[in-house]
Amino acid sequence: MAARRRIYRKYLALIIALVVTALVLSGAIGVYFSYLETRHSLIALAREKAASAANRIEQFVTEIEHQIGWTALPQIVEDADPKVLRRNDYAKLEKQVQAITESIYIHANGCLQMETSRLKINREGECLEDLSKDPRFLAARGGTTYFGPVYFRKETEPYMAIAMRAGREGAGVTAVEVNLKFIWEIIQRIKVGETGLAYVVDREGSLVAHPDISLVLQKTDFSGLPQVRAALQARPAGARDAPQEPPAIAEARDRNGHSVLTAFAHIDALDWYVFVEQPTAEAYKPLYASLARSGVLLVAGLLLSVLAGLVFARRMTDPIRALQDGAAAIGSGRLDQKIDVRTADELQDLAEQFNKMAADLKESYAGLERKVEARTTELQQALEQQTATADILKVMSGSPTDVQPVFDAIVQSGVRLFGGAA
């Protein structure tokens, strides 16, 4: 019985293991590919949002650059004072571009000659200040557009200086101060899931725009974040062209140490970076739901496999038990025992072979018994004849001269041996 239980449990465990393994492999493969697809789509969406924000910021800056450029166009007005024309150009510029709050003109010799502003009193003069060492003047007089670092006026709003050469080579420089609140508005409008966010850092990794304005006002340095560090290192230092291939970091840590999915886009004109991040716990919520469903299916499959295993294992072991019982009966000598197995397979063939073997053994035993009986009869007759001969010889040895006793002994032996025949 112990052997029967062992083989039954073996088949049951095998069936359950096969079903559970198939379910686990199927679920694991499905979850893995679902994870890859979800991750790819989320990162692609984040990159698209980052690229869209970077494009809008770049358009904003490029438009200001174009507006500054038309102030450098020569104007032919008879008997007009160039200073008056420039003052009018700056007034129009500040009116058309609300983000520009201040415009200045630096003469080719480095002297500040004009300053118009919406935040303070306008000034004009031959040399209000010596700005010959000012980075705006030094960079712009060579013909390239200068984009200054972000600073905060009265620690409330971000500003940036943009400077361009006001005409051909040898001309002065026009510089403006640009309010960057527009960039904040772009960043605050970006929604990534429920808790995702976007932010902008400059070429040094310092925060320029963030939904949490207090972080920007504190001039928070994000260069220590792995995703920011990787983006900054992906381009040669000081290069103004687009970065090299985007770094492979798609999952990183935010400033609070939480795991996030991240993507970035580069703003070529400013050499800034727009990052979009979403917590992985939120991003993978659909995947976690899929895992829960897979777990439920696995439990259901396990229960089903147990029930199916009980049925199939019993159907597989019952014929084997019948063969075992039949073989034991035949081994104990009960050759009339029939093994009844109807599985239409090799087990049924084996049972029929056992039945045929039992029938052959029974016939063999019957023939052997007949042969033994016949041989026993022959031996018995031979023994009786030898006994009769011995008796006659005994009488003959006792009556060497009298033959009558010998004849009597012969008659008696013949009667004893062949009396049945008489």
C-alpha positions as CSV (number, residue, x, y, z in Angstrom):
1,M,0.0,0.0,0.0
2,A,2.9,2.3,0.7
3,A,4.2,1.8,-2.8
4,R,0.8,2.6,-4.2
5,R,0.6,5.8,-2.3
6,R,4.1,6.8,-3.4
7,I,3.4,6.3,-7.1
8,Y,0.1,8.1,-6.7
9,R,1.7,11.1,-5.1
10,K,4.5,11.0,-7.6
11,Y,2.1,11.3,-10.5
12,L,0.0,13.9,-8.7
13,A,3.1,16.0,-7.9
14,L,4.3,15.7,-11.5
15,I,1.0,16.9,-13.0
16,I,0.8,19.8,-10.5
17,A,4.4,20.8,-11.2
18,L,3.8,20.7,-15.0
19,V,0.7,22.9,-14.7
20,V,2.2,25.4,-12.2
21,T,5.5,25.6,-14.2
22,A,3.5,26.4,-17.4
23,L,1.5,29.0,-15.6
24,V,4.5,30.6,-13.9
25,L,6.5,30.7,-17.2
26,S,3.6,32.1,-19.1
27,G,2.8,34.7,-16.5
28,A,6.5,35.7,-16.1
29,I,7.0,36.1,-19.9
30,G,3.8,38.1,-20.2
31,V,4.7,40.4,-17.3
32,Y,8.3,40.8,-18.6
33,F,7.2,41.9,-22.0
34,S,4.4,44.0,-20.5
35,Y,7.1,45.7,-18.3
36,L,9.2,46.4,-21.4
37,E,6.3,47.8,-23.4
38,T,5.1,49.9,-20.4
39,R,8.6,51.2,-19.7
40,H,9.2,52.0,-23.4
41,S,5.9,53.9,-23.8
42,L,6.4,55.9,-20.6
43,I,9.9,56.9,-21.4
44,A,8.9,57.8,-25.0
45,L,6.0,60.0,-23.6
46,A,8.4,61.7,-21.1
47,R,10.9,62.4,-23.9
48,E,8.1,63.8,-26.1
49,K,7.0,66.1,-23.3
50,A,10.6,67.2,-22.5
51,A,11.2,67.8,-26.2
52,S,8.0,69.8,-26.5
53,A,8.9,72.0,-23.5
54,A,12.5,72.5,-24.8
55,N,11.2,73.5,-28.2
56,R,8.8,76.1,-26.7
57,I,11.5,77.6,-24.5
58,E,13.9,77.7,-27.5
59,Q,11.2,79.4,-29.6
60,F,10.7,81.9,-26.8
61,V,14.4,82.8,-26.7
62,T,14.8,82.7,-30.5
63,E,11.9,85.1,-30.9
64,I,13.5,87.5,-28.5
65,E,16.7,87.2,-30.4
66,H,14.9,88.0,-33.6
67,Q,13.2,91.0,-32.1
68,I,16.5,92.4,-30.8
69,G,18.0,91.8,-34.3
70,W,15.7,94.2,-36.0
71,T,16.9,97.1,-33.7
72,A,20.3,96.7,-35.4
73,L,18.9,97.4,-38.9
74,P,20.0,100.7,-40.3
75,Q,17.3,103.4,-40.5
76,I,17.5,106.2,-43.0
77,V,15.6,109.1,-41.6
78,E,16.5,112.6,-42.7
79,D,17.8,114.9,-39.9
80,A,17.0,112.2,-37.3
81,D,19.1,111.9,-34.1
82,P,20.5,108.3,-33.9
83,K,20.0,108.3,-30.1
84,V,16.3,109.2,-30.6
85,L,15.9,106.5,-33.1
86,R,17.5,103.9,-30.8
87,R,15.4,105.1,-27.9
88,N,12.3,104.6,-29.9
89,D,13.5,101.2,-31.1
90,Y,14.0,100.1,-27.5
91,A,10.6,101.4,-26.5
92,K,9.0,99.4,-29.3
93,L,11.0,96.3,-28.4
94,E,9.9,96.4,-24.7
95,K,6.3,97.0,-25.8
96,Q,6.3,94.1,-28.3
97,V,8.2,91.7,-26.0
98,Q,6.7,91.9,-22.5
99,A,9.4,89.7,-21.1
100,I,12.1,92.3,-21.9
101,T,12.2,94.7,-18.9
102,E,15.4,96.6,-19.7
103,S,17.4,97.5,-22.8
104,I,20.9,99.1,-23.0
105,Y,23.3,100.2,-25.7
106,I,27.0,99.8,-25.2
107,H,29.2,101.8,-27.6
108,A,31.9,100.1,-29.5
109,N,34.4,101.6,-27.1
110,G,32.7,99.8,-24.2
111,C,30.8,102.8,-22.7
112,L,27.2,102.5,-21.7
113,Q,25.4,105.3,-23.6
114,M,21.7,104.4,-23.2
115,E,19.5,102.5,-20.7
116,T,15.7,102.2,-20.9
117,S,13.7,100.2,-18.4
118,R,10.3,99.6,-17.1
119,L,11.6,99.1,-13.6
120,K,13.8,102.2,-13.1
121,I,14.5,105.6,-14.6
122,N,15.9,105.8,-18.2
123,R,19.4,107.1,-18.6
124,E,21.4,108.5,-21.5
125,G,24.9,109.9,-21.8
126,E,28.2,109.6,-23.5
127,C,29.7,107.2,-21.0
128,L,27.4,106.3,-18.1
129,E,29.5,103.3,-17.2
130,D,32.5,101.5,-18.5
131,L,31.3,98.1,-19.6
132,S,34.3,97.2,-21.7
133,K,35.0,94.2,-19.5
134,D,31.4,93.2,-19.2
135,P,30.8,89.6,-20.5
136,R,27.8,90.9,-22.5
137,F,30.0,93.3,-24.4
138,L,33.0,91.0,-24.8
139,A,30.9,88.1,-26.2
140,A,28.4,90.0,-28.4
141,R,30.9,92.3,-30.2
142,G,32.4,89.3,-32.0
143,G,29.1,88.7,-33.7
144,T,27.7,85.9,-31.6
145,T,24.6,86.1,-29.4
146,Y,25.3,86.1,-25.7
147,F,23.0,84.3,-23.3
148,G,23.9,85.1,-19.7
149,P,23.4,83.0,-16.6
150,V,20.1,83.1,-14.7
151,Y,19.9,85.4,-11.8
152,F,17.1,86.6,-9.5
153,R,16.0,90.2,-9.2
154,K,15.1,90.9,-5.6
155,E,15.1,87.1,-5.1
156,T,11.7,86.8,-6.5
157,E,11.8,86.3,-10.3
158,P,14.4,84.8,-12.7
159,Y,16.1,87.0,-15.3
160,M,18.7,86.4,-18.0
161,A,20.7,88.8,-20.1
162,I,20.8,88.5,-23.9
163,A,23.2,90.6,-25.9
164,M,23.8,91.1,-29.7
165,R,25.9,93.3,-31.9
166,A,24.0,96.3,-33.0
167,G,25.0,96.3,-36.6
168,R,28.0,95.3,-38.6
169,E,31.5,94.6,-37.4
170,G,32.8,97.4,-35.2
171,A,29.3,98.5,-34.1
172,G,28.1,98.7,-30.5
173,V,26.1,96.1,-28.5
174,T,22.5,95.9,-27.6
175,A,21.8,94.0,-24.4
176,V,18.4,93.2,-22.8
177,E,17.2,91.8,-19.5
178,V,14.6,89.1,-20.0
179,N,12.1,87.9,-17.4
180,L,11.9,84.1,-17.5
181,K,8.5,83.7,-15.8
182,F,7.3,82.4,-19.1
183,I,9.6,79.4,-18.8
184,W,8.2,78.7,-15.3
185,E,4.7,78.7,-16.8
186,I,5.7,76.2,-19.5
187,I,7.2,73.9,-16.8
188,Q,4.2,74.2,-14.5
189,R,1.8,73.2,-17.3
190,I,3.6,69.9,-17.9
191,K,1.7,67.1,-16.3
192,V,3.1,63.5,-16.1
193,G,0.6,61.3,-14.4
194,E,-0.6,62.4,-11.0
195,T,2.7,63.3,-9.3
196,G,5.2,63.6,-12.2
197,L,6.9,66.9,-12.9
198,A,9.4,68.7,-15.2
199,Y,12.2,71.1,-14.4
200,V,15.0,72.9,-16.2
201,V,18.7,73.1,-15.3
202,D,21.4,75.2,-16.9
203,R,24.8,74.0,-18.3
204,E,26.1,73.8,-14.7
205,G,23.2,71.8,-13.4
206,S,21.7,74.6,-11.4
207,L,18.0,74.8,-11.2
208,V,16.3,77.3,-13.6
209,A,12.7,76.3,-13.4
210,H,10.7,73.9,-11.2
211,P,7.1,73.6,-10.0
212,D,8.4,74.3,-6.5
213,I,9.5,77.9,-6.9
214,S,11.3,77.8,-3.5
215,L,13.8,75.4,-4.9
216,V,14.6,77.8,-7.8
217,L,14.9,80.8,-5.4
218,Q,17.3,78.8,-3.3
219,K,19.4,78.2,-6.4
220,T,19.3,74.4,-5.9
221,D,22.1,72.5,-7.5
222,F,20.8,69.4,-9.3
223,S,24.2,68.4,-10.8
224,G,24.5,65.6,-8.2
225,L,21.5,63.7,-9.5
226,P,22.6,60.8,-11.7
227,Q,20.3,61.7,-14.6
228,V,21.5,65.3,-14.6
229,R,25.1,64.3,-14.3
230,A,24.8,61.8,-17.2
231,A,23.2,64.5,-19.4
232,L,25.9,67.0,-18.6
233,Q,28.7,64.5,-19.3
234,A,27.1,63.4,-22.6
235,R,28.5,66.5,-24.4
236,P,32.0,68.0,-24.6
237,A,32.5,70.8,-22.0
238,G,31.6,74.2,-23.5
239,A,30.2,72.8,-26.7
240,R,27.2,74.7,-28.1
241,D,26.0,72.0,-30.5
242,A,23.5,69.3,-29.5
243,P,24.7,66.7,-27.0
244,Q,25.9,63.3,-28.0
245,E,23.6,60.3,-27.9
246,P,21.2,60.6,-24.9
247,P,22.5,58.6,-21.9
248,A,20.9,55.2,-21.3
249,I,19.7,56.3,-17.8
250,A,15.9,55.9,-17.9
251,E,15.4,55.0,-14.2
252,A,17.2,57.1,-11.6
253,R,16.6,58.9,-8.2
254,D,15.0,62.2,-7.6
255,R,16.3,64.7,-5.0
256,N,14.4,62.9,-2.3
257,G,15.9,59.5,-3.2
258,H,12.8,58.1,-4.7
259,S,13.0,56.0,-7.9
260,V,11.7,57.8,-11.0
261,L,11.5,57.3,-14.7
262,T,13.3,60.2,-16.4
263,A,13.9,61.7,-19.8
264,F,15.4,64.9,-21.0
265,A,15.7,67.2,-23.9
266,H,18.5,69.7,-24.7
267,I,17.9,73.4,-25.5
268,D,20.6,74.1,-28.0
269,A,20.4,77.9,-28.0
270,L,20.8,78.2,-24.2
271,D,22.7,74.9,-23.5
272,W,20.0,74.1,-20.9
273,Y,18.2,70.8,-20.2
274,V,14.6,70.0,-19.7
275,F,14.0,67.0,-17.5
276,V,10.7,65.1,-17.1
277,E,10.3,62.7,-14.2
278,Q,7.6,60.3,-13.0
279,P,7.8,58.1,-9.8
280,T,8.2,54.5,-10.8
281,A,5.6,53.4,-8.2
282,E,3.0,55.5,-10.1
283,A,4.3,54.7,-13.6
284,Y,4.2,50.9,-13.0
285,K,0.7,50.9,-11.4
286,P,-0.8,49.1,-14.4
287,L,2.0,46.6,-14.3
288,Y,1.4,45.9,-10.6
289,A,-2.3,45.3,-11.4
290,S,-1.2,42.9,-14.1
291,L,1.0,41.1,-11.5
292,A,-2.0,40.8,-9.2
293,R,-4.1,39.3,-11.9
294,S,-1.3,36.9,-12.8
295,G,-1.2,35.9,-9.1
296,V,-4.9,35.2,-9.0
297,L,-4.6,33.1,-12.2
298,L,-1.7,31.2,-10.7
299,V,-3.7,30.3,-7.6
300,A,-6.7,29.3,-9.7
301,G,-4.4,27.3,-11.9
302,L,-2.9,25.6,-8.9
303,L,-6.3,24.6,-7.6
304,L,-7.3,23.4,-11.0
305,S,-4.1,21.4,-11.4
306,V,-4.7,19.8,-8.0
307,L,-8.2,18.7,-9.0
308,A,-7.0,17.6,-12.5
309,G,-4.0,15.8,-10.9
310,L,-6.3,13.9,-8.5
311,V,-8.4,12.7,-11.4
312,F,-5.6,11.9,-13.9
313,A,-3.3,10.4,-11.3
314,R,-6.0,8.1,-10.2
315,R,-6.8,7.1,-13.7
316,M,-3.1,6.4,-14.3
317,T,-2.5,4.5,-11.1
318,D,-5.6,2.4,-10.9
319,P,-4.5,0.1,-13.8
320,I,-1.1,-0.2,-12.3
321,R,-2.7,-1.2,-9.0
322,A,-4.8,-3.8,-10.8
323,L,-1.6,-5.2,-12.4
324,Q,0.1,-5.3,-9.0
325,D,-2.8,-7.1,-7.3
326,G,-3.1,-9.6,-10.2
327,A,0.7,-10.3,-10.2
328,A,0.6,-10.9,-6.4
329,A,-2.4,-13.3,-6.8
330,I,-0.6,-15.2,-9.6
331,G,2.5,-15.3,-7.5
332,S,0.6,-16.8,-4.6
333,G,-0.7,-19.6,-6.8
334,R,-4.1,-18.4,-7.7
335,L,-3.8,-19.0,-11.4
336,D,-7.6,-18.5,-12.0
337,Q,-7.2,-14.8,-11.1
338,K,-8.0,-12.5,-14.0
339,I,-6.5,-9.0,-14.4
340,D,-9.2,-6.7,-15.8
341,V,-7.6,-3.6,-17.3
342,R,-9.4,-1.7,-20.0
343,T,-7.2,1.3,-21.0
344,A,-6.7,0.5,-24.6
345,D,-3.0,1.0,-24.3
346,E,0.2,-0.8,-23.3
347,L,-1.2,-1.4,-19.7
348,Q,-4.1,-3.4,-21.2
349,D,-1.6,-5.4,-23.4
350,L,0.5,-6.1,-20.3
351,A,-2.6,-7.3,-18.4
352,E,-3.5,-9.6,-21.2
353,Q,0.0,-11.0,-21.2
354,F,-0.3,-11.7,-17.5
355,N,-3.6,-13.4,-18.0
356,K,-2.1,-15.6,-20.8
357,M,0.9,-16.4,-18.6
358,A,-1.4,-17.5,-15.8
359,A,-3.4,-19.7,-18.2
360,D,-0.2,-21.2,-19.6
361,L,1.1,-21.9,-16.0
362,K,-2.1,-23.5,-15.1
363,E,-2.1,-25.8,-18.1
364,S,1.6,-26.6,-17.5
365,Y,0.9,-27.4,-13.8
366,A,-2.0,-29.7,-14.9
367,G,0.2,-31.6,-17.4
368,L,3.0,-32.0,-14.9
369,E,0.6,-33.5,-12.3
370,R,-0.6,-36.1,-14.9
371,K,3.0,-37.0,-15.7
372,V,3.9,-37.3,-12.0
373,E,0.8,-39.5,-11.4
374,A,1.7,-41.8,-14.3
375,R,5.3,-42.1,-13.2
376,T,4.2,-42.8,-9.7
377,T,2.0,-45.7,-10.9
378,E,4.9,-47.1,-12.9
379,L,7.2,-47.0,-10.0
380,Q,4.6,-48.6,-7.8
381,Q,4.2,-51.5,-10.2
382,A,7.9,-52.0,-10.5
383,L,8.2,-52.0,-6.7
384,E,5.5,-54.6,-6.4
385,Q,7.1,-56.8,-9.0
386,Q,10.5,-56.6,-7.3
387,T,8.8,-57.4,-4.0
388,A,7.1,-60.5,-5.5
389,T,10.4,-61.6,-7.0
390,A,12.2,-61.1,-3.7
391,D,9.5,-63.2,-1.9
392,I,9.8,-66.1,-4.5
393,L,13.6,-66.0,-4.2
394,K,13.3,-66.1,-0.5
395,V,11.1,-69.2,-0.7
396,M,13.4,-70.9,-3.1
397,S,16.3,-70.3,-0.9
398,G,14.4,-71.8,2.0
399,S,13.2,-75.0,0.1
400,P,16.1,-76.1,-2.1
401,T,14.6,-79.7,-2.6
402,D,10.9,-79.0,-2.3
403,V,9.4,-77.1,-5.2
404,Q,5.9,-77.1,-4.0
405,P,6.4,-74.1,-1.7
406,V,8.1,-72.3,-4.6
407,F,5.1,-72.8,-6.8
408,D,2.8,-71.7,-4.0
409,A,4.8,-68.5,-3.6
410,I,4.7,-67.9,-7.4
411,V,0.9,-68.3,-7.4
412,Q,0.4,-66.0,-4.5
413,S,2.6,-63.3,-6.1
414,G,0.8,-63.6,-9.3
415,V,-2.5,-63.3,-7.6
416,R,-1.2,-60.2,-5.7
417,L,0.2,-58.6,-8.9
418,F,-2.4,-59.6,-11.4
419,G,-5.4,-60.3,-9.2
420,G,-7.1,-57.2,-10.6
421,A,-6.6,-58.5,-14.1
422,A,-8.2,-61.9,-13.1
